[in-house]
Amino acid sequence: MGEQTEFEPGQRAPNDGEYIEVGEASFHTGIQNPKRIRLSRGERFPETSNHRRKWKKFNS
């Protein structure tokens, strides 16, 4: 059983950190100007730019 890595809008952030929008085929085509947000643990994820995108922890 693994840790959840992608999050839907409305879910709560599991940890403090920076999150970035990812798409279903982002590793092939990439997303132009993805949204980046900073959340504290327990804050809710905002809406994404479109319904097929999700949030993922950004490791800089």
CHARMM internal coordinates of N, CA and C (Angstrom, degrees):
IC EDIT
DIST 1 N 1 CA 1.4406
DIST 1 CA 1 C 1.5257
ANGL 1 N 1 CA 1 C 107.92
DIST 1 C 2 N 1.3010
ANGL 1 CA 1 C 2 N 117.25
DIHE 1 N 1 CA 1 C 2 N 126.04
DIST 2 N 2 CA 1.4517
ANGL 1 C 2 N 2 CA 120.56
DIHE 1 CA 1 C 2 N 2 CA -175.62
DIST 2 CA 2 C 1.5142
ANGL 2 N 2 CA 2 C 112.97
DIHE 1 C 2 N 2 CA 2 C -107.89
DIST 2 C 3 N 1.2891
ANGL 2 CA 2 C 3 N 113.79
DIHE 2 N 2 CA 2 C 3 N 173.57
DIST 3 N 3 CA 1.4599
ANGL 2 C 3 N 3 CA 121.69
DIHE 2 CA 2 C 3 N 3 CA 178.15
DIST 3 CA 3 C 1.5271
ANGL 3 N 3 CA 3 C 109.54
DIHE 2 C 3 N 3 CA 3 C -81.19
DIST 3 C 4 N 1.3104
ANGL 3 CA 3 C 4 N 116.96
DIHE 3 N 3 CA 3 C 4 N 139.63
DIST 4 N 4 CA 1.4561
ANGL 3 C 4 N 4 CA 121.32
DIHE 3 CA 3 C 4 N 4 CA 178.28
DIST 4 CA 4 C 1.5227
ANGL 4 N 4 CA 4 C 109.11
DIHE 3 C 4 N 4 CA 4 C -67.02
DIST 4 C 5 N 1.3509
ANGL 4 CA 4 C 5 N 116.83
DIHE 4 N 4 CA 4 C 5 N 133.63
DIST 5 N 5 CA 1.4613
ANGL 4 C 5 N 5 CA 120.02
DIHE 4 CA 4 C 5 N 5 CA -176.78
DIST 5 CA 5 C 1.5224
ANGL 5 N 5 CA 5 C 113.06
DIHE 4 C 5 N 5 CA 5 C -114.58
DIST 5 C 6 N 1.3304
ANGL 5 CA 5 C 6 N 118.29
DIHE 5 N 5 CA 5 C 6 N -18.90
DIST 6 N 6 CA 1.4632
ANGL 5 C 6 N 6 CA 121.51
DIHE 5 CA 5 C 6 N 6 CA 178.92
DIST 6 CA 6 C 1.5212
ANGL 6 N 6 CA 6 C 108.85
DIHE 5 C 6 N 6 CA 6 C -120.71
DIST 6 C 7 N 1.3375
ANGL 6 CA 6 C 7 N 115.15
DIHE 6 N 6 CA 6 C 7 N 142.78
DIST 7 N 7 CA 1.4571
ANGL 6 C 7 N 7 CA 120.17
DIHE 6 CA 6 C 7 N 7 CA -172.87
DIST 7 CA 7 C 1.5170
ANGL 7 N 7 CA 7 C 111.54
DIHE 6 C 7 N 7 CA 7 C -129.91
DIST 7 C 8 N 1.3113
ANGL 7 CA 7 C 8 N 116.53
DIHE 7 N 7 CA 7 C 8 N 143.00
DIST 8 N 8 CA 1.4626
ANGL 7 C 8 N 8 CA 124.28
DIHE 7 CA 7 C 8 N 8 CA 178.68
DIST 8 CA 8 C 1.5283
ANGL 8 N 8 CA 8 C 109.58
DIHE 7 C 8 N 8 CA 8 C -87.07
DIST 8 C 9 N 1.3404
ANGL 8 CA 8 C 9 N 117.20
DIHE 8 N 8 CA 8 C 9 N 152.58
DIST 9 N 9 CA 1.4689
ANGL 8 C 9 N 9 CA 119.46
DIHE 8 CA 8 C 9 N 9 CA 172.43
DIST 9 CA 9 C 1.5337
ANGL 9 N 9 CA 9 C 110.18
DIHE 8 C 9 N 9 CA 9 C -55.13
DIST 9 C 10 N 1.3142
ANGL 9 CA 9 C 10 N 116.83
DIHE 9 N 9 CA 9 C 10 N 138.32
DIST 10 N 10 CA 1.4671
ANGL 9 C 10 N 10 CA 121.27
DIHE 9 CA 9 C 10 N 10 CA -179.77
DIST 10 CA 10 C 1.5175
ANGL 10 N 10 CA 10 C 113.51
DIHE 9 C 10 N 10 CA 10 C 96.58
DIST 10 C 11 N 1.3358
ANGL 10 CA 10 C 11 N 118.28
DIHE 10 N 10 CA 10 C 11 N -22.84
DIST 11 N 11 CA 1.4609
ANGL 10 C 11 N 11 CA 120.17
DIHE 10 CA 10 C 11 N 11 CA 177.06
DIST 11 CA 11 C 1.5214
ANGL 11 N 11 CA 11 C 108.46
DIHE 10 C 11 N 11 CA 11 C -71.46
DIST 11 C 12 N 1.3262
ANGL 11 CA 11 C 12 N 116.46
DIHE 11 N 11 CA 11 C 12 N 162.05
DIST 12 N 12 CA 1.4605
ANGL 11 C 12 N 12 CA 121.19
DIHE 11 CA 11 C 12 N 12 CA 179.09
DIST 12 CA 12 C 1.5298
ANGL 12 N 12 CA 12 C 110.35
DIHE 11 C 12 N 12 CA 12 C -94.24
DIST 12 C 13 N 1.3281
ANGL 12 CA 12 C 13 N 115.86
DIHE 12 N 12 CA 12 C 13 N 141.59
DIST 13 N 13 CA 1.4636
ANGL 12 C 13 N 13 CA 121.33
DIHE 12 CA 12 C 13 N 13 CA 178.99
DIST 13 CA 13 C 1.5281
ANGL 13 N 13 CA 13 C 109.55
DIHE 12 C 13 N 13 CA 13 C -67.19
DIST 13 C 14 N 1.3277
ANGL 13 CA 13 C 14 N 117.50
DIHE 13 N 13 CA 13 C 14 N 131.24
DIST 14 N 14 CA 1.4664
ANGL 13 C 14 N 14 CA 119.84
DIHE 13 CA 13 C 14 N 14 CA -179.34
DIST 14 CA 14 C 1.5289
ANGL 14 N 14 CA 14 C 113.07
DIHE 13 C 14 N 14 CA 14 C -75.86
DIST 14 C 15 N 1.3439
ANGL 14 CA 14 C 15 N 116.68
DIHE 14 N 14 CA 14 C 15 N -25.16
DIST 15 N 15 CA 1.4647
ANGL 14 C 15 N 15 CA 121.91
DIHE 14 CA 14 C 15 N 15 CA -177.43
DIST 15 CA 15 C 1.5184
ANGL 15 N 15 CA 15 C 110.30
DIHE 14 C 15 N 15 CA 15 C -146.79
DIST 15 C 16 N 1.3272
ANGL 15 CA 15 C 16 N 116.31
DIHE 15 N 15 CA 15 C 16 N 159.60
DIST 16 N 16 CA 1.4592
ANGL 15 C 16 N 16 CA 121.03
DIHE 15 CA 15 C 16 N 16 CA 171.79
DIST 16 CA 16 C 1.5204
ANGL 16 N 16 CA 16 C 107.72
DIHE 15 C 16 N 16 CA 16 C -63.31
DIST 16 C 17 N 1.3256
ANGL 16 CA 16 C 17 N 116.73
DIHE 16 N 16 CA 16 C 17 N 146.20
DIST 17 N 17 CA 1.4582
ANGL 16 C 17 N 17 CA 118.47
DIHE 16 CA 16 C 17 N 17 CA 174.92
DIST 17 CA 17 C 1.5040
ANGL 17 N 17 CA 17 C 113.81
DIHE 16 C 17 N 17 CA 17 C 155.67
DIST 17 C 18 N 1.3221
ANGL 17 CA 17 C 18 N 113.94
DIHE 17 N 17 CA 17 C 18 N -176.67
DIST 18 N 18 CA 1.4541
ANGL 17 C 18 N 18 CA 122.07
DIHE 17 CA 17 C 18 N 18 CA 179.43
DIST 18 CA 18 C 1.5287
ANGL 18 N 18 CA 18 C 107.88
DIHE 17 C 18 N 18 CA 18 C -102.26
DIST 18 C 19 N 1.3258
ANGL 18 CA 18 C 19 N 114.98
DIHE 18 N 18 CA 18 C 19 N 136.88
DIST 19 N 19 CA 1.4623
ANGL 18 C 19 N 19 CA 121.25
DIHE 18 CA 18 C 19 N 19 CA -178.61
DIST 19 CA 19 C 1.5263
ANGL 19 N 19 CA 19 C 108.83
DIHE 18 C 19 N 19 CA 19 C -125.71
DIST 19 C 20 N 1.3325
ANGL 19 CA 19 C 20 N 115.67
DIHE 19 N 19 CA 19 C 20 N 151.50
DIST 20 N 20 CA 1.4588
ANGL 19 C 20 N 20 CA 121.53
DIHE 19 CA 19 C 20 N 20 CA -176.43
DIST 20 CA 20 C 1.5326
ANGL 20 N 20 CA 20 C 109.14
DIHE 19 C 20 N 20 CA 20 C -132.63
DIST 20 C 21 N 1.3260
ANGL 20 CA 20 C 21 N 115.83
DIHE 20 N 20 CA 20 C 21 N 149.04
DIST 21 N 21 CA 1.4657
ANGL 20 C 21 N 21 CA 120.93
DIHE 20 CA 20 C 21 N 21 CA 176.92
DIST 21 CA 21 C 1.5274
ANGL 21 N 21 CA 21 C 110.14
DIHE 20 C 21 N 21 CA 21 C -71.33
DIST 21 C 22 N 1.3163
ANGL 21 CA 21 C 22 N 115.89
DIHE 21 N 21 CA 21 C 22 N 136.56
DIST 22 N 22 CA 1.4645
ANGL 21 C 22 N 22 CA 121.04
DIHE 21 CA 21 C 22 N 22 CA 172.93
DIST 22 CA 22 C 1.5172
ANGL 22 N 22 CA 22 C 108.07
DIHE 21 C 22 N 22 CA 22 C -129.21
DIST 22 C 23 N 1.3280
ANGL 22 CA 22 C 23 N 116.43
DIHE 22 N 22 CA 22 C 23 N 152.14
DIST 23 N 23 CA 1.4553
ANGL 22 C 23 N 23 CA 122.14
DIHE 22 CA 22 C 23 N 23 CA 179.01
DIST 23 CA 23 C 1.5101
ANGL 23 N 23 CA 23 C 110.68
DIHE 22 C 23 N 23 CA 23 C -111.89
DIST 23 C 24 N 1.3219
ANGL 23 CA 23 C 24 N 116.24
DIHE 23 N 23 CA 23 C 24 N 172.74
DIST 24 N 24 CA 1.4577
ANGL 23 C 24 N 24 CA 121.45
DIHE 23 CA 23 C 24 N 24 CA -177.61
DIST 24 CA 24 C 1.5229
ANGL 24 N 24 CA 24 C 112.46
DIHE 23 C 24 N 24 CA 24 C -65.48
DIST 24 C 25 N 1.3240
ANGL 24 CA 24 C 25 N 118.22
DIHE 24 N 24 CA 24 C 25 N -25.77
DIST 25 N 25 CA 1.4654
ANGL 24 C 25 N 25 CA 121.25
DIHE 24 CA 24 C 25 N 25 CA 179.55
DIST 25 CA 25 C 1.5287
ANGL 25 N 25 CA 25 C 110.79
DIHE 24 C 25 N 25 CA 25 C -125.71
DIST 25 C 26 N 1.3140
ANGL 25 CA 25 C 26 N 117.58
DIHE 25 N 25 CA 25 C 26 N 29.67
DIST 26 N 26 CA 1.4630
ANGL 25 C 26 N 26 CA 120.33
DIHE 25 CA 25 C 26 N 26 CA -173.77
DIST 26 CA 26 C 1.5284
ANGL 26 N 26 CA 26 C 112.77
DIHE 25 C 26 N 26 CA 26 C -63.95
DIST 26 C 27 N 1.3279
ANGL 26 CA 26 C 27 N 117.74
DIHE 26 N 26 CA 26 C 27 N -26.92
DIST 27 N 27 CA 1.4557
ANGL 26 C 27 N 27 CA 118.95
DIHE 26 CA 26 C 27 N 27 CA -179.94
DIST 27 CA 27 C 1.5209
ANGL 27 N 27 CA 27 C 111.45
DIHE 26 C 27 N 27 CA 27 C -73.16
DIST 27 C 28 N 1.3420
ANGL 27 CA 27 C 28 N 118.27
DIHE 27 N 27 CA 27 C 28 N -17.45
DIST 28 N 28 CA 1.4587
ANGL 27 C 28 N 28 CA 122.11
DIHE 27 CA 27 C 28 N 28 CA 176.96
DIST 28 CA 28 C 1.5276
ANGL 28 N 28 CA 28 C 111.66
DIHE 27 C 28 N 28 CA 28 C -92.35
DIST 28 C 29 N 1.3118
ANGL 28 CA 28 C 29 N 115.79
DIHE 28 N 28 CA 28 C 29 N -50.75
DIST 29 N 29 CA 1.4581
ANGL 28 C 29 N 29 CA 120.12
DIHE 28 CA 28 C 29 N 29 CA -171.38
DIST 29 CA 29 C 1.5116
ANGL 29 N 29 CA 29 C 113.78
DIHE 28 C 29 N 29 CA 29 C -108.13
DIST 29 C 30 N 1.2977
ANGL 29 CA 29 C 30 N 117.18
DIHE 29 N 29 CA 29 C 30 N -22.30
DIST 30 N 30 CA 1.4637
ANGL 29 C 30 N 30 CA 120.48
DIHE 29 CA 29 C 30 N 30 CA -176.84
DIST 30 CA 30 C 1.5164
ANGL 30 N 30 CA 30 C 111.31
DIHE 29 C 30 N 30 CA 30 C 73.98
DIST 30 C 31 N 1.3186
ANGL 30 CA 30 C 31 N 115.99
DIHE 30 N 30 CA 30 C 31 N 159.55
DIST 31 N 31 CA 1.4580
ANGL 30 C 31 N 31 CA 121.54
DIHE 30 CA 30 C 31 N 31 CA 177.77
DIST 31 CA 31 C 1.5120
ANGL 31 N 31 CA 31 C 106.91
DIHE 30 C 31 N 31 CA 31 C -109.21
DIST 31 C 32 N 1.3115
ANGL 31 CA 31 C 32 N 116.31
DIHE 31 N 31 CA 31 C 32 N 130.48
DIST 32 N 32 CA 1.4554
ANGL 31 C 32 N 32 CA 120.91
DIHE 31 CA 31 C 32 N 32 CA 176.42
DIST 32 CA 32 C 1.5297
ANGL 32 N 32 CA 32 C 108.68
DIHE 31 C 32 N 32 CA 32 C -74.47
DIST 32 C 33 N 1.3055
ANGL 32 CA 32 C 33 N 117.66
DIHE 32 N 32 CA 32 C 33 N 125.09
DIST 33 N 33 CA 1.4718
ANGL 32 C 33 N 33 CA 123.38
DIHE 32 CA 32 C 33 N 33 CA 177.56
DIST 33 CA 33 C 1.5344
ANGL 33 N 33 CA 33 C 113.67
DIHE 32 C 33 N 33 CA 33 C 49.53
DIST 33 C 34 N 1.3337
ANGL 33 CA 33 C 34 N 118.43
DIHE 33 N 33 CA 33 C 34 N 61.56
DIST 34 N 34 CA 1.4674
ANGL 33 C 34 N 34 CA 119.52
DIHE 33 CA 33 C 34 N 34 CA 179.08
DIST 34 CA 34 C 1.5271
ANGL 34 N 34 CA 34 C 111.04
DIHE 33 C 34 N 34 CA 34 C -67.14
DIST 34 C 35 N 1.3235
ANGL 34 CA 34 C 35 N 116.59
DIHE 34 N 34 CA 34 C 35 N 149.14
DIST 35 N 35 CA 1.4666
ANGL 34 C 35 N 35 CA 120.73
DIHE 34 CA 34 C 35 N 35 CA 176.32
DIST 35 CA 35 C 1.5243
ANGL 35 N 35 CA 35 C 108.27
DIHE 34 C 35 N 35 CA 35 C -69.98
DIST 35 C 36 N 1.3430
ANGL 35 CA 35 C 36 N 116.05
DIHE 35 N 35 CA 35 C 36 N 141.56
DIST 36 N 36 CA 1.4572
ANGL 35 C 36 N 36 CA 122.78
DIHE 35 CA 35 C 36 N 36 CA 173.14
DIST 36 CA 36 C 1.5172
ANGL 36 N 36 CA 36 C 107.72
DIHE 35 C 36 N 36 CA 36 C -126.14
DIST 36 C 37 N 1.3290
ANGL 36 CA 36 C 37 N 115.24
DIHE 36 N 36 CA 36 C 37 N 134.21
DIST 37 N 37 CA 1.4633
ANGL 36 C 37 N 37 CA 120.34
DIHE 36 CA 36 C 37 N 37 CA -178.10
DIST 37 CA 37 C 1.5307
ANGL 37 N 37 CA 37 C 109.83
DIHE 36 C 37 N 37 CA 37 C -133.51
DIST 37 C 38 N 1.3109
ANGL 37 CA 37 C 38 N 115.61
DIHE 37 N 37 CA 37 C 38 N 158.27
DIST 38 N 38 CA 1.4658
ANGL 37 C 38 N 38 CA 121.43
DIHE 37 CA 37 C 38 N 38 CA 173.11
DIST 38 CA 38 C 1.5225
ANGL 38 N 38 CA 38 C 107.06
DIHE 37 C 38 N 38 CA 38 C -117.48
DIST 38 C 39 N 1.3362
ANGL 38 CA 38 C 39 N 115.74
DIHE 38 N 38 CA 38 C 39 N 125.41
DIST 39 N 39 CA 1.4603
ANGL 38 C 39 N 39 CA 121.35
DIHE 38 CA 38 C 39 N 39 CA -179.89
DIST 39 CA 39 C 1.5156
ANGL 39 N 39 CA 39 C 110.47
DIHE 38 C 39 N 39 CA 39 C -125.87
DIST 39 C 40 N 1.3137
ANGL 39 CA 39 C 40 N 115.61
DIHE 39 N 39 CA 39 C 40 N 152.59
DIST 40 N 40 CA 1.4622
ANGL 39 C 40 N 40 CA 122.30
DIHE 39 CA 39 C 40 N 40 CA 170.97
DIST 40 CA 40 C 1.5196
ANGL 40 N 40 CA 40 C 107.39
DIHE 39 C 40 N 40 CA 40 C -96.76
DIST 40 C 41 N 1.3071
ANGL 40 CA 40 C 41 N 115.62
DIHE 40 N 40 CA 40 C 41 N 157.13
DIST 41 N 41 CA 1.4586
ANGL 40 C 41 N 41 CA 120.57
DIHE 40 CA 40 C 41 N 41 CA 179.73
DIST 41 CA 41 C 1.5283
ANGL 41 N 41 CA 41 C 109.71
DIHE 40 C 41 N 41 CA 41 C -53.95
DIST 41 C 42 N 1.3413
ANGL 41 CA 41 C 42 N 115.99
DIHE 41 N 41 CA 41 C 42 N 131.07
DIST 42 N 42 CA 1.4572
ANGL 41 C 42 N 42 CA 121.53
DIHE 41 CA 41 C 42 N 42 CA 177.59
DIST 42 CA 42 C 1.5144
ANGL 42 N 42 CA 42 C 114.70
DIHE 41 C 42 N 42 CA 42 C 94.83
DIST 42 C 43 N 1.3453
ANGL 42 CA 42 C 43 N 118.11
DIHE 42 N 42 CA 42 C 43 N -16.29
DIST 43 N 43 CA 1.4650
ANGL 42 C 43 N 43 CA 120.31
DIHE 42 CA 42 C 43 N 43 CA 177.30
DIST 43 CA 43 C 1.5302
ANGL 43 N 43 CA 43 C 108.87
DIHE 42 C 43 N 43 CA 43 C -72.65
DIST 43 C 44 N 1.3259
ANGL 43 CA 43 C 44 N 115.50
DIHE 43 N 43 CA 43 C 44 N 151.84
DIST 44 N 44 CA 1.4695
ANGL 43 C 44 N 44 CA 120.33
DIHE 43 CA 43 C 44 N 44 CA -179.39
DIST 44 CA 44 C 1.5250
ANGL 44 N 44 CA 44 C 111.53
DIHE 43 C 44 N 44 CA 44 C -86.57
DIST 44 C 45 N 1.3290
ANGL 44 CA 44 C 45 N 115.00
DIHE 44 N 44 CA 44 C 45 N 143.75
DIST 45 N 45 CA 1.4627
ANGL 44 C 45 N 45 CA 120.71
DIHE 44 CA 44 C 45 N 45 CA 175.70
DIST 45 CA 45 C 1.5250
ANGL 45 N 45 CA 45 C 109.22
DIHE 44 C 45 N 45 CA 45 C -72.11
DIST 45 C 46 N 1.3460
ANGL 45 CA 45 C 46 N 117.54
DIHE 45 N 45 CA 45 C 46 N 137.05
DIST 46 N 46 CA 1.4681
ANGL 45 C 46 N 46 CA 120.79
DIHE 45 CA 45 C 46 N 46 CA 177.67
DIST 46 CA 46 C 1.5391
ANGL 46 N 46 CA 46 C 110.76
DIHE 45 C 46 N 46 CA 46 C -77.95
DIST 46 C 47 N 1.3162
ANGL 46 CA 46 C 47 N 115.18
DIHE 46 N 46 CA 46 C 47 N 176.59
DIST 47 N 47 CA 1.4660
ANGL 46 C 47 N 47 CA 120.51
DIHE 46 CA 46 C 47 N 47 CA 175.88
DIST 47 CA 47 C 1.5236
ANGL 47 N 47 CA 47 C 109.78
DIHE 46 C 47 N 47 CA 47 C -64.73
DIST 47 C 48 N 1.3231
ANGL 47 CA 47 C 48 N 116.22
DIHE 47 N 47 CA 47 C 48 N 150.34
DIST 48 N 48 CA 1.4590
ANGL 47 C 48 N 48 CA 121.99
DIHE 47 CA 47 C 48 N 48 CA 175.73
DIST 48 CA 48 C 1.5249
ANGL 48 N 48 CA 48 C 109.24
DIHE 47 C 48 N 48 CA 48 C -92.99
DIST 48 C 49 N 1.3349
ANGL 48 CA 48 C 49 N 116.61
DIHE 48 N 48 CA 48 C 49 N 174.52
DIST 49 N 49 CA 1.4653
ANGL 48 C 49 N 49 CA 121.34
DIHE 48 CA 48 C 49 N 49 CA -178.75
DIST 49 CA 49 C 1.5241
ANGL 49 N 49 CA 49 C 113.17
DIHE 48 C 49 N 49 CA 49 C -67.25
DIST 49 C 50 N 1.3355
ANGL 49 CA 49 C 50 N 117.13
DIHE 49 N 49 CA 49 C 50 N -29.47
DIST 50 N 50 CA 1.4626
ANGL 49 C 50 N 50 CA 120.49
DIHE 49 CA 49 C 50 N 50 CA 172.33
DIST 50 CA 50 C 1.5190
ANGL 50 N 50 CA 50 C 109.67
DIHE 49 C 50 N 50 CA 50 C -148.04
DIST 50 C 51 N 1.3247
ANGL 50 CA 50 C 51 N 116.37
DIHE 50 N 50 CA 50 C 51 N 165.84
DIST 51 N 51 CA 1.4669
ANGL 50 C 51 N 51 CA 121.28
DIHE 50 CA 50 C 51 N 51 CA -170.75
DIST 51 CA 51 C 1.5283
ANGL 51 N 51 CA 51 C 114.54
DIHE 50 C 51 N 51 CA 51 C -69.86
DIST 51 C 52 N 1.3307
ANGL 51 CA 51 C 52 N 119.05
DIHE 51 N 51 CA 51 C 52 N -13.26
DIST 52 N 52 CA 1.4638
ANGL 51 C 52 N 52 CA 120.71
DIHE 51 CA 51 C 52 N 52 CA -179.19
DIST 52 CA 52 C 1.5284
ANGL 52 N 52 CA 52 C 112.53
DIHE 51 C 52 N 52 CA 52 C -94.55
DIST 52 C 53 N 1.3168
ANGL 52 CA 52 C 53 N 117.97
DIHE 52 N 52 CA 52 C 53 N 1.68
DIST 53 N 53 CA 1.4608
ANGL 52 C 53 N 53 CA 121.12
DIHE 52 CA 52 C 53 N 53 CA -179.55
DIST 53 CA 53 C 1.5283
ANGL 53 N 53 CA 53 C 111.12
DIHE 52 C 53 N 53 CA 53 C -98.28
DIST 53 C 54 N 1.3308
ANGL 53 CA 53 C 54 N 114.45
DIHE 53 N 53 CA 53 C 54 N 157.42
DIST 54 N 54 CA 1.4607
ANGL 53 C 54 N 54 CA 121.99
DIHE 53 CA 53 C 54 N 54 CA 178.17
DIST 54 CA 54 C 1.5155
ANGL 54 N 54 CA 54 C 108.00
DIHE 53 C 54 N 54 CA 54 C -135.27
DIST 54 C 55 N 1.3203
ANGL 54 CA 54 C 55 N 115.74
DIHE 54 N 54 CA 54 C 55 N 174.30
DIST 55 N 55 CA 1.4608
ANGL 54 C 55 N 55 CA 122.20
DIHE 54 CA 54 C 55 N 55 CA 177.63
DIST 55 CA 55 C 1.5148
ANGL 55 N 55 CA 55 C 109.08
DIHE 54 C 55 N 55 CA 55 C -103.26
DIST 55 C 56 N 1.3371
ANGL 55 CA 55 C 56 N 116.57
DIHE 55 N 55 CA 55 C 56 N 143.61
DIST 56 N 56 CA 1.4572
ANGL 55 C 56 N 56 CA 122.73
DIHE 55 CA 55 C 56 N 56 CA 178.44
DIST 56 CA 56 C 1.5202
ANGL 56 N 56 CA 56 C 108.69
DIHE 55 C 56 N 56 CA 56 C -139.91
DIST 56 C 57 N 1.3286
ANGL 56 CA 56 C 57 N 116.70
DIHE 56 N 56 CA 56 C 57 N 144.24
DIST 57 N 57 CA 1.4712
ANGL 56 C 57 N 57 CA 121.66
DIHE 56 CA 56 C 57 N 57 CA 179.36
DIST 57 CA 57 C 1.5207
ANGL 57 N 57 CA 57 C 109.10
DIHE 56 C 57 N 57 CA 57 C -61.00
DIST 57 C 58 N 1.3320
ANGL 57 CA 57 C 58 N 116.48
DIHE 57 N 57 CA 57 C 58 N 133.86
DIST 58 N 58 CA 1.4612
ANGL 57 C 58 N 58 CA 122.82
DIHE 57 CA 57 C 58 N 58 CA -178.61
DIST 58 CA 58 C 1.5094
ANGL 58 N 58 CA 58 C 108.53
DIHE 57 C 58 N 58 CA 58 C -101.14
DIST 58 C 59 N 1.3216
ANGL 58 CA 58 C 59 N 116.23
DIHE 58 N 58 CA 58 C 59 N 120.10
DIST 59 N 59 CA 1.4609
ANGL 58 C 59 N 59 CA 121.47
DIHE 58 CA 58 C 59 N 59 CA 179.09
DIST 59 CA 59 C 1.5171
ANGL 59 N 59 CA 59 C 108.97
DIHE 58 C 59 N 59 CA 59 C -105.29
DIST 59 C 60 N 1.3154
ANGL 59 CA 59 C 60 N 116.35
DIHE 59 N 59 CA 59 C 60 N 105.24
DIST 60 N 60 CA 1.4689
ANGL 59 C 60 N 60 CA 119.53
DIHE 59 CA 59 C 60 N 60 CA -178.49
DIST 60 CA 60 C 1.5063
ANGL 60 N 60 CA 60 C 111.46
DIHE 59 C 60 N 60 CA 60 C -88.98
END
COOR INIT
IC SEED 1 N 1 CA 1 C
IC BUILD
